[in-house]
Amino acid sequence: MKRKPNYLKHLLQWGVLAAIVGTVLWAKFSDKPVDVEAYCPFGGLQAFGTYLVNNSLACSMSMLQIMMGLVLAVGVILFSKLFCGYLCPLGTVGEWMGRAGKKLHLQVDVPSGSVVDKLLRVVKYVLLFTILYFTLSSSELFCKKLDPFYAVATGFKGEIVLWMSLTSLALLLLGGFVVKMFWCKYICPLGAASNIFKFTLLFVIAALGGWALGALGVANAWVWTIGGACLAAYIVEIAKMRSCTFPLMYIKRDLNTCNNCGLCEKKCPYQLPIHDYVKVKHVDCTLCGNCIGACAKDALQVNGRRSLRWVPGLLAVVLFFLAIWLGSTMELPTIDEKWGDYEKVENLQTFEMKGLQTIKCFGSSKAFSAKMQAVQGVYGVKTFVRRHGVEVLYDPAATDTLKIQAAIFAPTLRKYAMPGEQVPMLDVVKLGVEGLHDRMDMIYFGMVLQKIEGVYGFTSEFACPVDVTVYVDPAAGITEKMFGEAIDAKELVIPTKESEKVIPMHTVLKSYAVAGQVSREEFAQIMFRDVEKLAGRFVANQEKWGDDEQFPKAVYEMVFPGIEKMPIRNAFPYFKSFLSCTDGIVSVDFVLRDMKPVMRIRYVKSMWDDAKLWKEVFQAEKWTLRMADGTFKEADPRLKFTNPGKTVGE
C-alpha cells in the first residue's frame, strides 16, 4: 500500500501561516492596529486565571482569547493536543526547522525517556509557573515579553523585553534545527499547560486542591496550586510519558498487521516509539497523523478506525471556530467588585445599564468602581467592556436607580465659539434628550450639536430625560426638526487622518422649547463657570507665607483664552500642582475681563518678579508635581505659554 500524504495537516499549517502573514502585512500597509495575539489560547488561559484570582480582566485580555484557551483545554482533555499538531505557528516552524536540520545532518538525537530528555522537560514547567505567577500578580500578559511569535509579528515593537524575545526566538529556530521539536518538547509553556490537561486526573485534583486552599483562607492559594500542578505534571511526565483514560482519541496500532518496520517512528515529528504501544497515548502525541500516512501496512488508525483518519484535523478547525463563536457571544466582567458589609444587607438588587461609552477598558472600569463606592447604598459593580455595560449592586432602602444614574451622569458645559458683536443676543433652547448617560455620551453629543451651524455652546444637567440648554444664533433659523434630525441620528461619523470613525448613537430628542434670550456677555459668563472651578489655594504655601503683613503679596495676571479648550483645561491640574510645589506662590484663580479668561497668580513680592515668574514658572523645563500619596515627581510640562503677563495691584 502506498504512503498517504497528510494533506489536511499541511493545508492547515500553511493556511494559518498565510493568514498571520497576510494580517500583519495588511496592518502594516493600512496603518491600522491589529491584535496579533487575539487568537492565542495561552493568553486566554492566563486571562481566565487572572479573572479567577483577581475578579478582573486587563485591557489586553479579551473574551475571544479566554474562549480559545478554555476550548483548547477541553479539546486536549477529550481529543488530544490538536492545536499543537495542526494550528500552532510555532509548532509548524519548529517542525520545519527539524526537517532542515535533518537534511543537513546537523541534528542531535535525544531519545525519549533518556536522562537528558527528562532533565530538559522541566524547563517548560518552570517557564509556565513563572509566566502565570507574574501574569496573575499584575493582571497583565507577561508572556508578551518573551513570546517569539508576538515579537516577530509586531516587528519587535510590542510589549517585549528584547533579550527575552531574542533568546526565545533562538531556542525556537536553532534549538529546532539541532533537536527535533526542541521548542515544543522542552520550552513551550502552552505545551506544559496542555500536558497538565492531558493528565486529566492530576488537573482535576489540582483544581479541587486550589479551591480547598482558597476556602480554608490560605494566603496565595493560587501560587501553591499552580506550583504543585507544574511539579506533579513534570514528575508524572518523566515517570510515565503517557496519559491514562483521557484523551478519548488516540492512535491505535494493529498488532496483527504491523511488521515493526519503524517507518512511523521516523516520520513522527517527535520520533515517538510508536511500535512500543498498542494505544499511543504518549504525552507528546498531537494526533498529527504523520505516522498513519507513513504506514504502508495500514496498521495505524485513529482509535483503530479508518473512518476517523481526518477527524483530528477537522476537529481542530471546528474547535477553533467554536471558540470564536463563544468569544463573540459570551462576556466575563472586566471587574467584579463588592465592598462594605454587603453580605449583611438584605434584598440587594442589581441595576443594569448599557451603552456607557466610558466603560472601555480595565482602567475606566476601576474609575467607575471608585465613583460608585462614593454613592451611599451601592455595594458592588460589574463592568462589561465589549457592550459598554455595567451592573450595579445596591440597597433599595438606601438609594434608587435614579440616584445611581445621577451619580454616573457627567454634567457638561461646552463652548464652541464666542459670538461676534454682530450677534448681541442668543436664543436659549431647552431640550429633553434621552440616551445621555456618562461623560463619553456627552462628548459625542457635543460633536453632534457642533455640526449644527449657529450653535455656540450648550450645558447639560441630570434629569429624565436629560436637560440640555443650547445657545444659538437667532438668525440661524434652527428649528425643532433640525435638532431632531441631528440628535436622533443612529450614528456619528468622526473624520480621522486616514478615513473616518463611526460611533453608534442612541440619543432621542424628547422635548423642545425656546426659553428666552441671553446677551453675549451673559453667555460668556455662563461658559466661564468651568474655568472658575480650576481656582485653588495652596494650603502648605499658605501656612508658610500666608501672613500678608510679614509677606506682602502681588498678583500676576495673564490673558489665557486657551483655558476654555478641553485639552488645556484637562492639563491645567498638573500646572496647578506645579504651582503648589513652588515656594512663594499661594493661590491661583481666574476672572473674566472683556469676555476673555484671565489667570491670576498670587505670590510673595519679595520672592518673585515678572521676569523670574516667566522664566522659572511659565518656561520651566520640568514641573515638580505632588502625587496623591504625598510624594513628589518630576515631569515634563504639559502646557506651553507664549504670551507673558504682568503684575497688577491686588
N, C-alpha and C positions, 0 to 999 in steps of 0.2 A: 504493500500500500504506500502511495506517495505521501510525503510530508504535507501538512495542511498549513499554509501561511496564516499568520494571526492577523488577518486584515482589520478586524474591528479594533483591536488594541492600537495598531499603527494609525488608523483613522482618527481615533480619539486623541491620541498623543499629539499628532500633527495638528489636529483641529484646535486643541487647547493652546498650543504654542502660537498658532496663526492668529487666534483670537486675541491673545495677550499682546503680540507684536502689533497687530492692527489697532488695538485700543490705545497703546502707548504712542504710536505714530500719529493717530488721529488727534490725541490730546496735545501732542507737540505742535502740530501744524495748525490746529484750530485755536490754540491758546486757551483751551477750556480744561479746567482741572478734572482729573479722573482719579477715583479712589482705587489704586491698583490692588489693594488688599480687601476689596469689598466682598470677594467670594472666598476668602481664606478661612477654612474651617478651624485652624489653630487659633486665629484671632477670635473666632466665635466662642471657642471653649474658654479662652481667657476672659472674654466679656461676660459669659454666663457665670463663671466663677466669681468675677468681680461683683456681679449682681447678687449672688448668694451670700457673699461675705459682707458687702458694704451697702446693700439695698440701693445701688445706684449704677448708672452706666455713664461713662465719659462720652464726650462728643465724638471721639474716634471709634466708638463701638456701636455697631448697628444691629438691628434685629435680623437682617439678612445674614450677617456673619454668625450670629448666635445659632440660627437655624442650620447653617452649613455645618457648624460644629456638632450640634445635637444629632442631626441626621447622620453625620459621619459616625458618631458613637453608636447609634442604633444599628447602622449598616455594618460596622465591624462586629458587633455582638451577634447579629443574625446571620450575616453572609460572609464577611471577611474584610480584609483591608483593600477594598475595591478602589477607593480614591488613590491609594498609593500605586496600584497596579495600572490604572487607566487614565487618571486625570491630573496627577500632581506634576507640575512642570519641572520641579527639582528632581523628582524620581526619573523623569524622562531624560533629562540632561545627564544625570548620574549613570544611567544605563548606557547612553551613547558614549560617554567617556570611557566606560569599561570596555566597550567593543573596540574603541580606538586603541586603548592600551593593549588589548589582547592581540590586535593585528600587528602592533609594533613590538610585540614580545617583551613588554615592559611591566607586565602585571606580576604581582607577588601573590601567591596562594596562601590565604589564611583559612584553613579548614574550619568548618562549622563545628563548634564544641571544643576547639583547641584552647590552650591556656591564653594565648594572645587574643583570640576571638572573645573569650569570656571577659578578659580584662577591658577590652575596648568597649564592650557593650554597656559598661557602667556610665560612659560619658554622656550618652543621650538622656539618661535619667537624672544625672547631676544638672544638665542643662535645662531639662524640663522643670525640675524643682526651682532652680534659680529664676527662670523666666516667670513662673507662676508666682513665686514669692514677691518679686518686685512689681509685677503687674497688679496683684491683688492688694498690695500695700499702697500703691499710688493711684490706682484706678486709671492707669494709662498703659497702653500696649508696649511692654518692654521689648517684645520680640522684634519690633521695628528697628531697634538699634543694631541688630546683628543678622537679620534675615537677608540672605543673598539675593533672593528674588525681589524683595522690596527695594534693595539698594540699586540693583541694575535697572528695574522698571522705572525708578524715579531719577535715573541718571546720577545717583549718589547725591541727590539734593534733598532727600526726605529727612525724616527724624532719625538719622543714623548716627552711630559712633563709627568713624571711618575705619579705625584699626579692627574693630569687631567685624564690620561688614567685609573688609578685605580678607580677614582670616577665614570667615565662613565661606567666602567665595573660593578661596584657595583650597579649603578642605573639600568643597563640592567638586571642583574641577580636577585638581591634582590628585586628591585622595581617590576619586573615582577612576582616574587614569591608571593608578597603581594597584588599587584593591577594588574588586568588583563590588558595586553598590556600597561603597565606603560610607557615604553620607547617610544613606537610608538605614543601614545596619547599626552604625555606631554613633552618629552625631544628631540625627533629626529628632527634635523634641516631640514633633507630632507623631513620629514613629513610636516613641516611647509611650505617649498617651494612647495610641492605638493598641499597643501591646497590653496595656492595663485593661482596656475594654475587652480585648481578646481573652484575657484571663478573667472571665466574667464573674466567677465566684469571688475572686480576690477583689474585683471592683465593687461588688455588692457589699462585701464585708467592710471595705474601706469607707463606703458611703454611709453605712449604718454606724460604723465607729465614729465618723465625723459628727453625725447627728447626735449620737450619745454624748460625746465630749462637749458639744455645744449645749445640750440640755443640762449637763452637770455644771455648766458655768466655767469650764476650763478655759483659761486665757489663751487666745490664739489657737483655738482648736483646729482651725483650718490648716495651720502650719504643720501640726503633728499629723493630720490626716494625709496631706499631700506627701510629706516626707516619708511616712510609713508606707503609703501606697507605692511610691517610687522604689523604696528599698525592697519591699516584698516582691514587687514585679521583677526587679533585677535578679533576686535570688531564684524565683521560680523560672525565669527565662534561662539562666545559665544551668539550672539543675535539670529541667525537663525539656526545654527547647520546643515545647508543643502545648497546645491548649487541649481541653478535655471535651465537655459536652458542646460548648459553643466554640466557634460559629457553626451554624447548621449546614453551611455549604463547604465543601472540601473536594480535593482531588482524590479519586479512588483508583487504586491500581488492581487490575485483574491478574491474579497470580497465575492463572491457567494460560493466559495469553502472553504475559511479559516474558521476554527472553534475557532480561538483565543486561541489555546492551550498553546501558549508561548514557545513551544519547539525550534522554530527558534531563539528566543532571547537567550535561554540558550546555544545553540551551536555556536552562533556568538562570535568570539574572542573578540569583543568589547562590547558585550551584548547590542547591539543597540535595541531600542524599535520598532522592525520591524512591530509589529501589529498596530502601530500608523500611518503607512504610506500606501498609495497606490503605490506610486513610491518612492522607498528607495533611496534618494539622500543625505543621511547623509554624513557629511564631513569625517567621519571615515570609511565609507564603501569602501572596496577594491575589491568587486566582487569576493571574495574568493570562494563563493559557498557553504559554510558550512550550511547556512540556507536552501538552496534548497535541499541539501541532507538530512536534518533533517525533512523536512516537509512530513508527512505521507499522506497528502491530495493533494499533488502536486499543492498547491496554490501559490507557488513562482516560478517564472521563470525570466530569463534574458529578459528584455523588453517584458515580457508576452508570450514569445515563447519558447516552449520546445526544439526546434531545436537549440537554441543558448546556451544550457546548458554548453557545453565545450568551447565555443568560447573565453571567457575571458582568460582562461589559455593558449589556443593556440595562442591568440593574444600576450600574454606576451612573448612567445617564438619567434614569428615572429618579434616583435619589437626589441627584443634582437639581433637577427641575422641581422636585417636591420641596426641597429646601428653599428654592426661590419663591415658590408659591406660598409656603408657610411664612417666609420672611416678609412677604408683601401683605399678608392678611392678619398677622398677629403682631402684637407690640407689647413689650415689657415696659414698665415705667422707667423713665430716666432716673428719677429719685422716688423713693417711697419712705417718707419720714413721718414719725409721730413724736409728740413731745408732751410735757406736762403729765398730769395724772389721768391720762385718757382711759386707762383701764378701770378707773373708779367711777367714771361718768356713765350714767345710764342713757340709753336711747340716742346714742350718737348717730348722726345722719351724714350722708355724702351728697355734696353738691358738685355737679359736673358742668364744666364749661369747655366749649370747643372754639377753635378759631382765634386763640390768643397768640398773636404773631410774635410776642416777645419770648414765648417758650420755644427756643430753637436750639438749645444746647445744654450741657451739664451746668455751665456757669450761670446761665439765665434761669435755669430751674432752681439752683441754690438761692439765687437772688429772690425769686418768687417765694420760696420757702421762708426766707428771712422776713419778707414783708408780711406773710401770713402769720408768723409767730408773734407779730405785734398786734394782731387782731384778737380781742378778747372773745373767748368761746370757740376758737379754732384750735384743733388738736393734731392736725396732720395734713399732709398733702401728698399726692402722687402727680407727677407730670409725664406727659406723653409727647415727645418732641415731634415725631412724624406727623401727627394730626394736630399739633399745637393745642393740646388739650390738658386740662387739669381736673383732679378730683380733690375736693376739699372736705376734710372730716371735721364736723362742727357739732356743737351742742345747741340744739334749737331753743333751749331755755335761756341761753346766754346771748345768742346772736341769731341772725337770719340771713337768707340768701341775698337780700337787698344790701345789707351792711357789708357782706363779703364782696359783692360786685363793686360797691363804692370804694372799698379798700384796694381792689385791683385796678380800678379806673385811674387814669392819669389826667387830671385837669390840664388843659393846654391853652397857651396863648401864643399866637404866631402872627408876626407882621411880615407881609410880603414886600411892601414898599410904602414910602411916605407920600401921600397925595401932594401934588404941587399946589401953588397958590391959586391956580385956575379951578381947583376943587375945594372950595372953602368948607363945604358941608358933605357929610357922608350919610347914606341911609343905613339904618340899623335893622338887619333882617334876623328874625328869630326862627331857628329851625329845630325841629324834633327829629333826631336821627337814631334809628336802631342799628345795632351791629358794631358799635364802638365800645370796645371792652378795655383795652390797655394802651400802653404808650405807642407800640408799633401801629396799632389801628389808627391812632390819631396822626401819626406821621404820614401814613399813606392817605388818610382822609385829607390832610393838609395839602398833599400833592394834587388831589382831585380838585379841591377848591382853587388852587393856584392856577389851574388851567383855564379857569373862567375869567375872561378879560373884564376888568373893572372891580375885581375883589382885591381889597388892600390888606385884609387880615381877618382873623377870627379868634374867638375864645370859646372854651367849652367847659361845662360843669356837669357833674353827675346827676342824672335823673333817669327815669324810664318813660319814654326814650331820652337819650342824652340831649341836654340843652346846648345848642350851638348858636353863638351870636356872630353874625358875619357883617363886616363893614364894607359897603360897596359904593361905587360912584353912581349917583342918581342918574347921570346922563348915559350910563352903560346900558340901561334898559334890561337888566337881568330879571327874568320872570321866574315864577314858581316852576314852570315847565322846564326851564333851562337848568335850574338847580336839581330837579328830579331826575332829568336825563343823566346828569353827571354823577349824582350820588347813587342812583340805582344801577349804574353800570356794573356788570359782573366781573370785570377785570380792570386793572390799572396797568398801562404799558409805560415802563420807565426806560428811556434810551440809555444805552451803555456805550462804551468805546467801540466795541466790536459789533453789537447788534442791539438787542433790547431785552428787557426782563419783564415778564408778565406776572402780576400779582393778583391772585383771586380776591375779589371783594365781596363783602356780604352786607354792605350798608343799604339801608332803605330810608327814604325820606317819608316821615310820618306826619309832619305838620310844617306850616309855613305862615309867617306873619311879618309885616313891616311894622316896626316898633319905634318910629320916630327917626330923629337925626342927631348926629353929634358933629361938632366943629372939628377941623383938622387938629386943633390944639388939644381938644379933649381926646381925640383918637390917639395922639402921640402919648398923652399921659396914661391912657389905658394900656397901651402896648409897652409902657415903661415899667409896669409892675414887676415883671420877672427880673428885670435888671436890678431894681431896688433890693430884691431879696439876696443879691450877692454881697451886700454890705456886711461888715463884721468888725468887731472889736477884738483885739488880740490880748487875751487875759494875762498871759505871762509877761508881756511887754508893758501892759497897763500897771501891773504890780510893781515893776521896776521904775518906770518913767511916767507914771500917771499923774503925779503931783505937778499941776500946771505952774505953781509959783516957783518950785525948785527947778522944773524942767519946762520952760516956756515952749509952746508948740507953734507950728506953722502948718499951712495946708498947701500941698502941691496939687494943682489941677491940670488935667489933660483931657482934651476932647477925644472921645473914644466911641465913634459911631459903630465900629465893628462888633461891639459887645452885644448888639441886638441879634447878631447872627448865631445860630445854634451851635456850630462847631467851636466858635470862640467862647461862647457862654459855657459850654461844657468843659473847656480847658481852663477857664478862669479859676476854679477852686485850687488848681495847682499853683498858680501865681499867688493866690491868696495865702496858701500855706507857706510859700516862699517869703512873702511879706511878714508873716507871723514869726518866722525864724530870723528876721533881720533886726538887729539892735536898733532901738530908737524909733521904730515905726509902730504906732499904737492902734491905728484903725484905717479902714478903707470904706468909702461909701460912694454913692452915685447920685447926681442930680440931673435934672433936665433943663437945659438952657437953650433958648431959641430952637426948641424941639430937637436938640441934639444931646445925647448922653455925655456927661462929663464925669470922669473918675476923679475922686478926691482922696488923697493920701495924707493923713495927719501924722506929723513927725516932730521929733525934738530938734529945735532950731540949732542948738549947739553941736549936734552930731551930723547934720546933713545940710547941704545946699543944693540948688538946682543942678549944677554940673555933676556933683557927686551922685545924686539920685539917678540922673540919666545914665551915667557910666556904670555904676555898681549895681543898680537895681534893674533898670529897663534894658540895659545892654549886657547883663551878666552872662558869662559863658556857661555857668552851671547854676542850678537852683538847689538850695537845701530845703528838703521837704520834711515835714513832721508826719510820721506814719501813725496809723490808728493805734498801734501798740506802744506809742511813746518814743520809738526810735527815730533816727534821722537818716535820710538817704539823699545822696547827690544824684541829680537827674538833669538831662538836657532841657533847656527852655522849651515850653510848648506854645509860647506866644512870641510874636515879633512886634516890636514897637518902632515906628518910623518917624513920628512927629512929636518932638519934645513938648512938655507942658511948662508951667511956671508956677512959682509960689504966689499965693494971694493971701490977703489978710483973713483971719478967722472970722 
